[in-house]
Amino acid sequence: MQRLKDTFSIMLSDKKVINLDIPDDYVFMDEELIDILKARVSDYLDV
């Protein structure tokens, strides 16, 4: 979170940042990761 603030502080100043708490252990387009993302993001987006 601190790295986001350090890098994008101006752009994030009036935004809500949500941590989905997903470990960075997946390869690009991993089906399991996609399923986890869909489940976690659906709580915050109207999809």
Phi, psi and omega in degrees: 000320181296323179296322175299314179297318181296321185274324188235030187306318182294315182290334183263359188303326181245022183247153174265128179254129182245126177270117181277354176053053177245123181296151180272060184243013187247152175271163181307130177063026176298128183301321179296318178297317179301317178297318179296315179300314179302316181293317184283323183285331183300335177292338187248345182238152173269091180239000000 
